[in-house]
Amino acid sequence: MAITVKNAKVYSQGKFIDANIVIEDGIIVSVGDKIKGEVIDANGKRCVAGYIDVHTHGGWGKDCMDTSKEAIDTICRYHLYTGTTSFVPTTMTASTKDIDKAVDNIRKYDDKYSRILGVHLEGPYLAQKSAGAHPPQLLMPPSKDSSFVWNNIDIVKRVTLAPNLDGAKEFCVEATKKGVQVSMGHDDSIDDEIYACVDSGADSVTHMYNCTSRPSRRTTPKKHLGLTEVGLIDDRIVAEVIADDRHVPNALFKMIYKLKGAKGICLVSDSLSVSGMPKGDYYLGSGQSAQKIRIDDGVAILPDLNTYAGSVTPVGKMVENLYGIGIPLEDCIDMCTKTPARLMKREDIGDIAVGKLGDINILNDDLSISATLLGGVLVDRESLKNNI
């Protein structure tokens, strides 16, 4: 079955061109003058690859730690509605038993809406001093127990790790060998520990400037760089950035962008279960690890700790925000398409080009989502909101 998106300003291989996009059996087969099969008229609107979010905890009232099919189904619908056609569900620090249950629930889900690229374990390998919204009593070093990661190697594709923990370097070696992408974050590290992990395969920083270490001393007067600084200056490292003008203010983003460029930045929502919900009081996680959070003024906070709990802004909205402060549109798009695709080693997504999956966002002039195609199928966006 073929479908053509015609009369489009297509962002393909680094530039906008006037072209038609032909998709057959879910795969892009032509970007040019050809027309085949059913036709969708883009009416001159911009067409970009479907957005990719490699760090998200949920949406529309459901959390990735929930253990029901309905929860994952709702989260997938939320992301597809926002133009995110591929994502990596992210778990919260909890008991290994609870994490196993959440991972198994995601494993059993039969993709119907936004594509699941694997699971991201954010915790329990985090530092006590930088726990953020994670329950500190459940944190531990990888040297204590990493068996539950390897037991779920079929679905776990990312792990956040604090480089200062016992066994961090060894974990990075094993994870890299097994094809698991290691991101460093929630840490109390110094440069020696960070570089040891990078040399062993770690290649990203989890939500830069949020629970990432700064210059510090240990037992001598010598001052060491922290993860924030190493992440900014080392080209081997991709920086996750929550570009919602709150977790990372726009002025600070401009500095990160100046140092890293689009290839070194991966926009992430770090979106919580409350994303897409009206403001009010909610809970993060479930069971004994659940924490009270409040959504207000476009962000989620931990009212008891007076700190951010996570974002409620999808990556598509971050594209709009960054373009509004003068970041080139091509780079805004690359940071939530090409860069995350490369980070996840997925060559089938992240661009509109022959051989890629037919995941496409058609944008309005203000860069909001006009329409989305998933595998060449036009999404009924309004139906996604049913039962919310």
PyMOL commands that set and color helices and strands:
alter all, ss='L'
color gray80, all
select helices_A, chain A and resi 69-81+96-107+128-130+136-138+147-150+168-177+191-199+227-233+250-260+262-264+287-289+315-324+329-334+338-343+381-384
alter helices_A, ss='H'
color red, helices_A
select strands_A, chain A and resi 2-12+15-24+27-32+38-41+46-49+51-56+58-59+62-63+84-91+115-116+119-122+156-161+181-184+204-205+238-241+265-267+280-284+291-296+299-302+307-310+360-363+369-374+377-378
alter strands_A, ss='S'
color yellow, strands_A
deselect
rebuild
show_as cartoon
